[in-house]
């Protein structure tokens, strides 16, 4: 269903070199470090804001990392997923592992992101500027090395088509293991109906397709959402997770969000929605996907 979209995941492991404290959710910090590295490579006018720059349309940083607008809005061609979110106390020798998943046209330029991952070990992490050493970068899809101990295997930076499963199922359990921000009418969700889930997933997939590929999604989104309304929520459980990060664009240089974490169990004729749910595992859902929000694992009854 989504074979037109190329995708590649770079799984990076960094070893902490000094005891210290980091934020409980590292996606925003990691995105910021990678962004600074890519901007160092390509930006000719670092004193300018991207949306004011005359070279914006040709800029590799804007195209592959920080699109500030366009036909599909501010859609960026990657997501980050940090394993073991919630850890704050770091000891020398602790390892941080995260996935950087790149999709669409940007997947063919994965070497840009690899260069940034290598340069990232020269940047301090967090307010304390903790040093981290890049141990290795893997391509989990092919189970191959991309980088280790100063050597690169760029031949393993080969994107694959986004393959999704098709199954006949009647129950689906979604476990959101990172914060999720699904906002409707300026209100953060309190209950995640299947209708709302499919509405936000199909919209994100369509926007990513427009912004990051040469294809268009051929489906009736309204009809899908209507059919999704027939699926029942059997049970769900959510908790509020306050989130804050540094932002030079906010008053006091601090951006604060409420998010949710939790799970939901659905029941009904789910089979036609399985490819969309599977794609969502890679593309995430809701606001903040590029810093790791909206990641979920999914389990079916068959």
TORKOL-340619 format. One record per residue (C-alpha): residue number from 0; x, y, z. Coordinates in Angstrom, 2 decimals, padded with zeros to 5 digits, always signed. Last residue first. Layout:
BEGIN
@num:NUM | c1:X | c2:Y | c3:Z $
...
This chain:
BEGIN
@num:301 | c1:-004.09 | c2:-012.86 | c3:+015.29 $
@num:300 | c1:-005.45 | c2:-010.90 | c3:+018.28 $
@num:299 | c1:-003.32 | c2:-007.94 | c3:+017.31 $
@num:298 | c1:-000.46 | c2:-006.07 | c3:+018.97 $
@num:297 | c1:+000.75 | c2:-002.53 | c3:+018.29 $
@num:296 | c1:+003.76 | c2:-000.59 | c3:+019.52 $
@num:295 | c1:+003.50 | c2:+003.18 | c3:+019.59 $
@num:294 | c1:+005.46 | c2:+006.33 | c3:+018.86 $
@num:293 | c1:+003.58 | c2:+009.65 | c3:+019.10 $
@num:292 | c1:+006.41 | c2:+011.84 | c3:+020.30 $
@num:291 | c1:+009.99 | c2:+011.14 | c3:+019.24 $
@num:290 | c1:+011.36 | c2:+014.60 | c3:+018.60 $
@num:289 | c1:+010.31 | c2:+014.58 | c3:+014.93 $
@num:288 | c1:+006.85 | c2:+013.33 | c3:+015.90 $
@num:287 | c1:+006.20 | c2:+016.45 | c3:+018.01 $
@num:286 | c1:+002.51 | c2:+016.79 | c3:+017.19 $
@num:285 | c1:+000.32 | c2:+013.77 | c3:+016.53 $
@num:284 | c1:+001.13 | c2:+010.33 | c3:+015.17 $
@num:283 | c1:+004.27 | c2:+008.32 | c3:+014.44 $
@num:282 | c1:+005.73 | c2:+007.75 | c3:+010.93 $
@num:281 | c1:+007.25 | c2:+004.33 | c3:+011.62 $
@num:280 | c1:+004.53 | c2:+002.79 | c3:+013.81 $
@num:279 | c1:+001.97 | c2:+004.77 | c3:+011.81 $
@num:278 | c1:+002.69 | c2:+002.66 | c3:+008.74 $
@num:277 | c1:+001.48 | c2:-000.41 | c3:+010.66 $
@num:276 | c1:-001.75 | c2:+001.31 | c3:+011.73 $
@num:275 | c1:-002.43 | c2:+002.35 | c3:+008.13 $
@num:274 | c1:-001.73 | c2:-001.16 | c3:+006.84 $
@num:273 | c1:-004.02 | c2:-002.64 | c3:+009.57 $
@num:272 | c1:-007.01 | c2:-000.41 | c3:+008.80 $
@num:271 | c1:-008.76 | c2:-002.75 | c3:+006.35 $
@num:270 | c1:-008.53 | c2:-005.58 | c3:+008.89 $
@num:269 | c1:-010.09 | c2:-003.73 | c3:+011.83 $
@num:268 | c1:-013.67 | c2:-005.00 | c3:+011.74 $
@num:267 | c1:-014.28 | c2:-004.40 | c3:+015.46 $
@num:266 | c1:-012.47 | c2:-004.10 | c3:+018.77 $
@num:265 | c1:-009.96 | c2:-001.55 | c3:+020.06 $
@num:264 | c1:-007.66 | c2:-001.61 | c3:+023.12 $
@num:263 | c1:-005.95 | c2:+001.61 | c3:+024.22 $
@num:262 | c1:-002.71 | c2:+002.39 | c3:+025.96 $
@num:261 | c1:-000.87 | c2:+005.06 | c3:+027.93 $
@num:260 | c1:+001.11 | c2:+008.26 | c3:+027.68 $
@num:259 | c1:-000.32 | c2:+011.74 | c3:+027.39 $
@num:258 | c1:+001.15 | c2:+015.17 | c3:+026.73 $
@num:257 | c1:+000.93 | c2:+018.61 | c3:+028.31 $
@num:256 | c1:+003.31 | c2:+021.07 | c3:+026.72 $
@num:255 | c1:+005.75 | c2:+023.73 | c3:+027.91 $
@num:254 | c1:+008.13 | c2:+025.73 | c3:+025.73 $
@num:253 | c1:+010.83 | c2:+027.71 | c3:+027.52 $
@num:252 | c1:+012.99 | c2:+030.55 | c3:+026.21 $
@num:251 | c1:+011.36 | c2:+032.91 | c3:+028.74 $
@num:250 | c1:+008.74 | c2:+033.73 | c3:+026.16 $
@num:249 | c1:+009.09 | c2:+031.25 | c3:+023.31 $
@num:248 | c1:+011.05 | c2:+031.42 | c3:+020.04 $
@num:247 | c1:+014.41 | c2:+030.55 | c3:+021.66 $
@num:246 | c1:+012.94 | c2:+027.26 | c3:+022.75 $
@num:245 | c1:+014.23 | c2:+025.10 | c3:+025.61 $
@num:244 | c1:+012.06 | c2:+022.14 | c3:+026.50 $
@num:243 | c1:+009.16 | c2:+021.26 | c3:+028.74 $
@num:242 | c1:+006.89 | c2:+018.22 | c3:+028.97 $
@num:241 | c1:+004.10 | c2:+017.45 | c3:+031.44 $
@num:240 | c1:+003.00 | c2:+013.80 | c3:+031.24 $
@num:239 | c1:-000.71 | c2:+013.17 | c3:+031.82 $
@num:238 | c1:-001.77 | c2:+009.55 | c3:+032.27 $
@num:237 | c1:-003.91 | c2:+007.45 | c3:+029.98 $
@num:236 | c1:-005.77 | c2:+004.14 | c3:+030.24 $
@num:235 | c1:-008.02 | c2:+002.64 | c3:+027.61 $
@num:234 | c1:-010.67 | c2:-000.06 | c3:+027.38 $
@num:233 | c1:-012.95 | c2:-001.69 | c3:+024.83 $
@num:232 | c1:-012.85 | c2:+001.26 | c3:+022.42 $
@num:231 | c1:-015.24 | c2:+000.28 | c3:+019.63 $
@num:230 | c1:-014.75 | c2:+000.44 | c3:+015.87 $
@num:229 | c1:-017.75 | c2:+001.75 | c3:+013.91 $
@num:228 | c1:-016.31 | c2:+005.28 | c3:+013.76 $
@num:227 | c1:-013.41 | c2:+003.90 | c3:+011.75 $
@num:226 | c1:-015.81 | c2:+003.40 | c3:+008.83 $
@num:225 | c1:-016.54 | c2:+007.15 | c3:+008.81 $
@num:224 | c1:-012.84 | c2:+007.94 | c3:+009.08 $
@num:223 | c1:-012.13 | c2:+005.68 | c3:+006.11 $
@num:222 | c1:-014.98 | c2:+007.28 | c3:+004.14 $
@num:221 | c1:-013.59 | c2:+010.75 | c3:+004.80 $
@num:220 | c1:-010.08 | c2:+009.67 | c3:+003.80 $
@num:219 | c1:-011.21 | c2:+008.30 | c3:+000.43 $
@num:218 | c1:-007.96 | c2:+006.88 | c3:-000.84 $
@num:217 | c1:-005.36 | c2:+007.46 | c3:-003.51 $
@num:216 | c1:-002.44 | c2:+008.98 | c3:-001.63 $
@num:215 | c1:-000.35 | c2:+011.20 | c3:-003.88 $
@num:214 | c1:+003.10 | c2:+010.45 | c3:-005.19 $
@num:213 | c1:+006.29 | c2:+012.38 | c3:-005.87 $
@num:212 | c1:+007.49 | c2:+011.88 | c3:-002.29 $
@num:211 | c1:+008.37 | c2:+013.90 | c3:+000.82 $
@num:210 | c1:+005.87 | c2:+016.75 | c3:+001.10 $
@num:209 | c1:+002.82 | c2:+015.17 | c3:-000.54 $
@num:208 | c1:+003.37 | c2:+011.72 | c3:+000.96 $
@num:207 | c1:+004.15 | c2:+013.22 | c3:+004.36 $
@num:206 | c1:+000.90 | c2:+015.21 | c3:+004.25 $
@num:205 | c1:-001.13 | c2:+012.13 | c3:+003.26 $
@num:204 | c1:+000.44 | c2:+009.98 | c3:+005.99 $
@num:203 | c1:-000.22 | c2:+012.69 | c3:+008.57 $
@num:202 | c1:-003.85 | c2:+013.09 | c3:+007.52 $
@num:201 | c1:-004.43 | c2:+009.35 | c3:+007.49 $
@num:200 | c1:-002.97 | c2:+008.99 | c3:+010.99 $
@num:199 | c1:-004.92 | c2:+011.92 | c3:+012.46 $
@num:198 | c1:-008.30 | c2:+010.78 | c3:+011.18 $
@num:197 | c1:-007.49 | c2:+007.13 | c3:+011.89 $
@num:196 | c1:-006.79 | c2:+007.83 | c3:+015.57 $
@num:195 | c1:-009.80 | c2:+010.14 | c3:+015.92 $
@num:194 | c1:-012.16 | c2:+007.49 | c3:+014.53 $
@num:193 | c1:-010.52 | c2:+004.86 | c3:+016.71 $
@num:192 | c1:-011.45 | c2:+006.94 | c3:+019.74 $
@num:191 | c1:-008.58 | c2:+008.21 | c3:+021.84 $
@num:190 | c1:-009.97 | c2:+009.59 | c3:+025.10 $
@num:189 | c1:-008.57 | c2:+012.66 | c3:+026.89 $
@num:188 | c1:-007.28 | c2:+014.39 | c3:+023.77 $
@num:187 | c1:-005.39 | c2:+017.67 | c3:+024.14 $
@num:186 | c1:-007.67 | c2:+020.61 | c3:+023.36 $
@num:185 | c1:-006.88 | c2:+023.38 | c3:+020.88 $
@num:184 | c1:-009.91 | c2:+022.28 | c3:+018.82 $
@num:183 | c1:-008.29 | c2:+018.89 | c3:+018.36 $
@num:182 | c1:-004.85 | c2:+018.05 | c3:+019.72 $
@num:181 | c1:-003.16 | c2:+014.67 | c3:+019.59 $
@num:180 | c1:+000.04 | c2:+015.05 | c3:+021.56 $
@num:179 | c1:+001.70 | c2:+011.73 | c3:+022.43 $
@num:178 | c1:+004.46 | c2:+011.11 | c3:+024.96 $
@num:177 | c1:+006.52 | c2:+007.97 | c3:+024.26 $
@num:176 | c1:+005.64 | c2:+004.33 | c3:+024.92 $
@num:175 | c1:+002.16 | c2:+004.50 | c3:+023.41 $
@num:174 | c1:+000.83 | c2:+000.94 | c3:+023.62 $
@num:173 | c1:-001.80 | c2:+000.16 | c3:+020.99 $
@num:172 | c1:-003.89 | c2:-003.03 | c3:+021.35 $
@num:171 | c1:-005.79 | c2:-004.15 | c3:+018.27 $
@num:170 | c1:-008.72 | c2:-006.57 | c3:+018.17 $
@num:169 | c1:-010.78 | c2:-007.95 | c3:+015.24 $
@num:168 | c1:-008.01 | c2:-009.02 | c3:+012.90 $
@num:167 | c1:-007.55 | c2:-010.24 | c3:+009.31 $
@num:166 | c1:-004.04 | c2:-009.14 | c3:+008.51 $
@num:165 | c1:-002.16 | c2:-007.06 | c3:+005.95 $
@num:164 | c1:+001.37 | c2:-006.10 | c3:+006.89 $
@num:163 | c1:+003.25 | c2:-003.02 | c3:+005.80 $
@num:162 | c1:+006.27 | c2:-002.60 | c3:+003.53 $
@num:161 | c1:+007.79 | c2:+000.87 | c3:+003.26 $
@num:160 | c1:+010.14 | c2:+000.40 | c3:+000.32 $
@num:159 | c1:+013.78 | c2:-000.03 | c3:+001.26 $
@num:158 | c1:+016.57 | c2:+002.48 | c3:+001.68 $
@num:157 | c1:+020.21 | c2:+001.41 | c3:+001.22 $
@num:156 | c1:+022.75 | c2:+002.99 | c3:+003.54 $
@num:155 | c1:+024.69 | c2:-000.28 | c3:+003.75 $
@num:154 | c1:+027.12 | c2:+000.81 | c3:+001.03 $
@num:153 | c1:+028.02 | c2:+003.64 | c3:+003.43 $
@num:152 | c1:+030.14 | c2:+001.26 | c3:+005.50 $
@num:151 | c1:+031.94 | c2:+003.73 | c3:+007.76 $
@num:150 | c1:+035.02 | c2:+003.34 | c3:+009.97 $
@num:149 | c1:+035.91 | c2:+005.39 | c3:+013.04 $
@num:148 | c1:+035.18 | c2:+002.72 | c3:+015.62 $
@num:147 | c1:+031.84 | c2:+001.67 | c3:+014.08 $
@num:146 | c1:+029.58 | c2:+002.94 | c3:+011.29 $
@num:145 | c1:+026.94 | c2:+001.53 | c3:+008.92 $
@num:144 | c1:+026.95 | c2:-002.05 | c3:+010.19 $
@num:143 | c1:+024.36 | c2:-004.48 | c3:+008.87 $
@num:142 | c1:+021.21 | c2:-006.16 | c3:+010.19 $
@num:141 | c1:+019.45 | c2:-005.36 | c3:+006.89 $
@num:140 | c1:+016.41 | c2:-003.65 | c3:+008.45 $
@num:139 | c1:+018.37 | c2:-002.75 | c3:+011.61 $
@num:138 | c1:+020.85 | c2:-000.53 | c3:+009.71 $
@num:137 | c1:+023.40 | c2:+000.04 | c3:+012.46 $
@num:136 | c1:+025.38 | c2:+003.01 | c3:+013.79 $
@num:135 | c1:+028.14 | c2:+002.40 | c3:+016.30 $
@num:134 | c1:+029.87 | c2:+003.59 | c3:+019.45 $
@num:133 | c1:+029.46 | c2:+007.36 | c3:+019.12 $
@num:132 | c1:+031.01 | c2:+008.90 | c3:+022.24 $
@num:131 | c1:+028.99 | c2:+011.16 | c3:+024.54 $
@num:130 | c1:+030.24 | c2:+014.21 | c3:+026.45 $
@num:129 | c1:+027.82 | c2:+015.89 | c3:+028.88 $
@num:128 | c1:+027.15 | c2:+019.52 | c3:+028.03 $
@num:127 | c1:+025.59 | c2:+020.23 | c3:+031.46 $
@num:126 | c1:+022.59 | c2:+021.90 | c3:+029.79 $
@num:125 | c1:+022.07 | c2:+018.80 | c3:+027.66 $
@num:124 | c1:+024.55 | c2:+016.88 | c3:+025.50 $
@num:123 | c1:+027.93 | c2:+018.33 | c3:+024.58 $
@num:122 | c1:+028.76 | c2:+018.32 | c3:+020.89 $
@num:121 | c1:+031.75 | c2:+016.50 | c3:+019.40 $
@num:120 | c1:+029.85 | c2:+013.21 | c3:+019.49 $
@num:119 | c1:+027.25 | c2:+014.84 | c3:+017.24 $
@num:118 | c1:+029.74 | c2:+015.04 | c3:+014.35 $
@num:117 | c1:+029.34 | c2:+011.33 | c3:+013.66 $
@num:116 | c1:+025.55 | c2:+011.48 | c3:+013.87 $
@num:115 | c1:+025.59 | c2:+014.50 | c3:+011.54 $
@num:114 | c1:+027.67 | c2:+012.64 | c3:+008.96 $
@num:113 | c1:+025.19 | c2:+009.75 | c3:+009.19 $
@num:112 | c1:+022.31 | c2:+012.16 | c3:+008.64 $
@num:111 | c1:+023.82 | c2:+013.47 | c3:+005.43 $
@num:110 | c1:+024.68 | c2:+009.89 | c3:+004.41 $
@num:109 | c1:+020.95 | c2:+009.12 | c3:+004.51 $
@num:108 | c1:+020.47 | c2:+011.11 | c3:+001.30 $
@num:107 | c1:+018.34 | c2:+008.54 | c3:-000.54 $
@num:106 | c1:+016.07 | c2:+008.42 | c3:+002.52 $
@num:105 | c1:+015.40 | c2:+012.15 | c3:+002.05 $
@num:104 | c1:+013.21 | c2:+011.42 | c3:-000.98 $
@num:103 | c1:+010.64 | c2:+009.68 | c3:+001.20 $
@num:102 | c1:+011.56 | c2:+008.49 | c3:+004.66 $
@num:101 | c1:+014.21 | c2:+008.76 | c3:+007.36 $
@num:100 | c1:+014.02 | c2:+006.88 | c3:+010.68 $
@num:99 | c1:+016.53 | c2:+007.92 | c3:+013.35 $
@num:98 | c1:+016.42 | c2:+005.20 | c3:+015.98 $
@num:97 | c1:+017.92 | c2:+005.74 | c3:+019.42 $
@num:96 | c1:+020.33 | c2:+004.07 | c3:+021.83 $
@num:95 | c1:+021.93 | c2:+005.83 | c3:+024.81 $
@num:94 | c1:+024.62 | c2:+003.78 | c3:+026.56 $
@num:93 | c1:+025.80 | c2:+004.19 | c3:+030.16 $
@num:92 | c1:+029.60 | c2:+004.01 | c3:+030.48 $
@num:91 | c1:+029.98 | c2:+007.08 | c3:+032.67 $
@num:90 | c1:+026.76 | c2:+007.41 | c3:+034.62 $
@num:89 | c1:+023.54 | c2:+009.13 | c3:+033.62 $
@num:88 | c1:+020.74 | c2:+010.12 | c3:+035.98 $
@num:87 | c1:+017.69 | c2:+011.22 | c3:+033.96 $
@num:86 | c1:+016.18 | c2:+008.05 | c3:+032.45 $
@num:85 | c1:+012.57 | c2:+008.54 | c3:+031.36 $
@num:84 | c1:+012.94 | c2:+007.28 | c3:+027.80 $
@num:83 | c1:+014.46 | c2:+003.80 | c3:+027.53 $
@num:82 | c1:+014.90 | c2:+003.66 | c3:+023.76 $
@num:81 | c1:+014.79 | c2:+006.98 | c3:+021.92 $
@num:80 | c1:+012.65 | c2:+007.17 | c3:+018.77 $
@num:79 | c1:+013.30 | c2:+009.91 | c3:+016.26 $
@num:78 | c1:+011.22 | c2:+010.63 | c3:+013.17 $
@num:77 | c1:+012.20 | c2:+011.79 | c3:+009.71 $
@num:76 | c1:+011.11 | c2:+013.59 | c3:+006.56 $
@num:75 | c1:+009.98 | c2:+016.93 | c3:+008.03 $
@num:74 | c1:+006.52 | c2:+018.40 | c3:+007.50 $
@num:73 | c1:+006.02 | c2:+022.11 | c3:+008.19 $
@num:72 | c1:+003.04 | c2:+022.55 | c3:+005.87 $
@num:71 | c1:+002.14 | c2:+020.28 | c3:+002.97 $
@num:70 | c1:+002.62 | c2:+022.80 | c3:+000.16 $
@num:69 | c1:+005.36 | c2:+024.61 | c3:+002.03 $
@num:68 | c1:+006.44 | c2:+025.48 | c3:+005.52 $
@num:67 | c1:+009.35 | c2:+025.62 | c3:+007.94 $
@num:66 | c1:+011.12 | c2:+022.54 | c3:+006.61 $
@num:65 | c1:+013.81 | c2:+021.72 | c3:+009.15 $
@num:64 | c1:+015.77 | c2:+018.57 | c3:+008.38 $
@num:63 | c1:+016.05 | c2:+017.35 | c3:+004.80 $
@num:62 | c1:+014.89 | c2:+020.26 | c3:+002.67 $
@num:61 | c1:+015.68 | c2:+023.02 | c3:+005.15 $
@num:60 | c1:+019.19 | c2:+021.72 | c3:+005.85 $
@num:59 | c1:+019.79 | c2:+020.88 | c3:+002.18 $
@num:58 | c1:+019.03 | c2:+024.49 | c3:+001.20 $
@num:57 | c1:+017.75 | c2:+025.04 | c3:-002.33 $
@num:56 | c1:+014.34 | c2:+026.52 | c3:-001.42 $
@num:55 | c1:+015.82 | c2:+028.45 | c3:+001.52 $
@num:54 | c1:+018.49 | c2:+030.25 | c3:-000.47 $
@num:53 | c1:+016.82 | c2:+033.68 | c3:-000.08 $
@num:52 | c1:+016.69 | c2:+033.23 | c3:+003.71 $
@num:51 | c1:+013.78 | c2:+034.72 | c3:+005.65 $
@num:50 | c1:+012.09 | c2:+031.38 | c3:+006.46 $
@num:49 | c1:+015.46 | c2:+029.98 | c3:+007.57 $
@num:48 | c1:+016.15 | c2:+032.67 | c3:+010.16 $
@num:47 | c1:+019.38 | c2:+034.44 | c3:+009.31 $
@num:46 | c1:+022.63 | c2:+034.58 | c3:+011.32 $
@num:45 | c1:+023.68 | c2:+031.16 | c3:+010.03 $
@num:44 | c1:+023.88 | c2:+032.44 | c3:+006.43 $
@num:43 | c1:+025.73 | c2:+029.84 | c3:+004.35 $
@num:42 | c1:+024.06 | c2:+026.86 | c3:+006.06 $
@num:41 | c1:+025.08 | c2:+023.45 | c3:+004.73 $
@num:40 | c1:+027.42 | c2:+021.54 | c3:+007.04 $
@num:39 | c1:+026.92 | c2:+023.55 | c3:+010.23 $
@num:38 | c1:+023.16 | c2:+023.29 | c3:+009.68 $
@num:37 | c1:+023.47 | c2:+019.50 | c3:+009.57 $
@num:36 | c1:+025.36 | c2:+019.51 | c3:+012.89 $
@num:35 | c1:+022.99 | c2:+021.95 | c3:+014.57 $
@num:34 | c1:+020.04 | c2:+019.82 | c3:+013.47 $
@num:33 | c1:+021.60 | c2:+016.63 | c3:+014.83 $
@num:32 | c1:+022.10 | c2:+018.32 | c3:+018.22 $
@num:31 | c1:+018.59 | c2:+019.76 | c3:+018.28 $
@num:30 | c1:+017.01 | c2:+016.43 | c3:+017.33 $
@num:29 | c1:+018.95 | c2:+014.75 | c3:+020.13 $
@num:28 | c1:+017.75 | c2:+017.33 | c3:+022.66 $
@num:27 | c1:+014.12 | c2:+017.06 | c3:+021.56 $
@num:26 | c1:+014.23 | c2:+013.25 | c3:+021.60 $
@num:25 | c1:+015.86 | c2:+012.99 | c3:+025.02 $
@num:24 | c1:+012.81 | c2:+012.59 | c3:+027.23 $
@num:23 | c1:+013.81 | c2:+012.46 | c3:+030.91 $
@num:22 | c1:+016.11 | c2:+015.50 | c3:+030.55 $
@num:21 | c1:+019.81 | c2:+014.84 | c3:+031.27 $
@num:20 | c1:+021.81 | c2:+014.66 | c3:+034.50 $
@num:19 | c1:+025.51 | c2:+013.87 | c3:+034.90 $
@num:18 | c1:+028.32 | c2:+011.35 | c3:+035.13 $
@num:17 | c1:+030.87 | c2:+011.57 | c3:+032.31 $
@num:16 | c1:+031.70 | c2:+009.72 | c3:+029.07 $
@num:15 | c1:+028.21 | c2:+008.50 | c3:+028.13 $
@num:14 | c1:+028.31 | c2:+005.94 | c3:+025.32 $
@num:13 | c1:+026.34 | c2:+006.59 | c3:+022.14 $
@num:12 | c1:+024.42 | c2:+003.99 | c3:+020.10 $
@num:11 | c1:+022.75 | c2:+004.87 | c3:+016.80 $
@num:10 | c1:+020.07 | c2:+002.97 | c3:+014.90 $
@num:9 | c1:+019.74 | c2:+004.41 | c3:+011.41 $
@num:8 | c1:+016.36 | c2:+003.57 | c3:+009.92 $
@num:7 | c1:+015.65 | c2:+003.71 | c3:+006.19 $
@num:6 | c1:+012.45 | c2:+004.37 | c3:+004.26 $
@num:5 | c1:+011.36 | c2:+004.74 | c3:+000.66 $
@num:4 | c1:+007.70 | c2:+005.53 | c3:+000.01 $
@num:3 | c1:+006.12 | c2:+004.14 | c3:-003.18 $
@num:2 | c1:+005.59 | c2:+000.80 | c3:-001.44 $
@num:1 | c1:+002.88 | c2:+002.38 | c3:+000.73 $
@num:0 | c1:+000.00 | c2:+000.00 | c3:+000.00 $
